[in-house]
Amino acid sequence: NTHTIDLLDKVYADSGYTNHQALIMPNAAPPNMNGRAQAKAYFGARFKAFPDVTLRTDIRVVQGDLIAANLIWSGTQKDTYLGIPASGKKAVWNSTDVLRVKDGLFVEHWGSVDFVGLMKQLKG
């Protein structure tokens, strides 16, 4: 919740990180960006659009090298996000994420974000 992008250097593998979430690849980072740089671009865009965004989790499960969590995001949209102009509206949305860990770093991600619910709150 500090929005310190450089902290991602401590938890994401540099070039060995792969994000399998389809919406992230074309919409939240420049083309051909991958690895840790992609994660930093994705979260940087979210922090810019929602400068007061906070994150909490209510469910966490660990099995082997996988971590799964239900994340609850909350923030006020102050800038364009995924093509939606700043609305000034407060929104709350969920994501369900699975991360694979290797040598103490995130190396793979699968996720599902309630973008429909988020967009309804921002446009409604």
N, C-alpha and C positions, 0 to 999 in steps of 0.2 A: 504493500500500500504506500510505499515511499515514492513510487514512480521513477526510481533510479535505474535507468536502462542498463548501466554498466554492471549492475548486480547479476544480469543474465550471463555475464562472462563466467560466473562461478557455478552455474547450474546447467548450462547448455553446452554440448560439444560444439566445437568450432565448425569444422567442415563436415563432421560426421553426423550432424543432426538432420533428420528428414521429417518434414511435416506432411502427413498423408491427408490432412483436411482439405478437401477439394476447393472450398470457397476461399481459403487463405491464399493459395498459390497465385491465382490471377488477379485478386482484388486488393490485397493488403501489402504487397511488396512489389518493387520493380521486377519486370520480367527477368528471368534467369537468376534471381537472387535466391540463395539457399543457405542452409546451415544456420549458425547463430545469427548472422547478419539479417536473415529473413525474420527470425523471431524478434529481433530488436526493432526492425521496421514495423512489424505487425503491432507490437505493444506500444511503440512510439506513436503510431497513428491513433491508437485507442486513447492513450494518455493525452494527446493533443486535443482530440475531439471531446473527451470527457475529463477535464483537468482535475475534477474532484472524485474520480472513480475510485471505488473501494471494492475489495474482493474478500469474500469469506467462503468457507466451505462447510457443508453440513455432513457430508459422507466422504470417507476416504477408505480405500481398500488396497492392500498390498498383497501381491502374490508373485513370488519369484522375483523377476526383474521388472515387473509391471506395477505401476501406481495408477489407480483409477480414483477420480474425484468428481463430485457434483460441485460446481463453482457457482456462486451467486454474486453477480456484478451489480453495482449501483452507482449511477453518476448522472450529471447534468450535461447535456450536449451543448457545447459552446463553439464547435467547429464542424465542418463537413466530415461525415463518417460513412464510408461505403456508398458514396454518391448522394447521401441525404444531407442537405444544407443544415447548418446550425439551427436548432429549434428552440433552444433555451429550456427544453423540457427535461425533467428528471425521469430516468428510466431504471428499471430493475429487470435483469434477464439472467438466464441460466446457461451454463455450458457444462457438458459432461465430457471429461477428458481422460485419456489413457496415455500414459507416458512410459516408455521403456528406458531403463537406466543401465548404463554400462560405465564402470570405473567411476561411479559417483556423479555422472553427468547425464542429462537427458539426451538420448540419441534418436528417439522416434516419438511421434505424437499422432494420435488419432483423436478426433473430437467432433462434437456436435453442439452447435450454438443455436439457441432459439432466436434466430434472426427475424423470423416472422413476427414473433411477439415484440421484439425490440423495435422493429420498423413500425408496427401499429402504434406503439407508445410515442414514437418520435413524429410520425405523420398525423396521428389522430387528433 
